[in-house]
Amino acid sequence: MAYTAEREQFDRAIGEFQGVRWRLGEMAERVDTSRLLTLRAADRADRGLSVDRTFPMTKVNATEAAVENATEAMQLHAGSGIRANTTPSGTSVTPAS
């Protein structure tokens, strides 16, 4: 997110554009959803309830969120985000996928 405040396009930081803010909001939503699913799965396991459906659902959601967010971050980094392992987003997309 800090990079969107630094990178400029059309004499404005890209973080000021509604489309970029929307994408950042979607990324945050994916992280929050994954976190909540993880907490719910852990709670069910702690209470001795069945987690046959909860654990796989949590893993799928978290994995998809990681890949989607890494892809979005690389796009927001423009050309510098495309080269793997040169930016935080390039480093995170390889383990996520």
Secondary structure, 3 states (H helix, E strand, C coil): CHHHHHCEECCEEHHHCHHHHHHHHHHHHHHHHHHHHHHHHHHHHHCCCCCCCHHHHHHHHHHHHHHHHHHHHHHHCHHHHCCCCCCHHHHHHHHHC
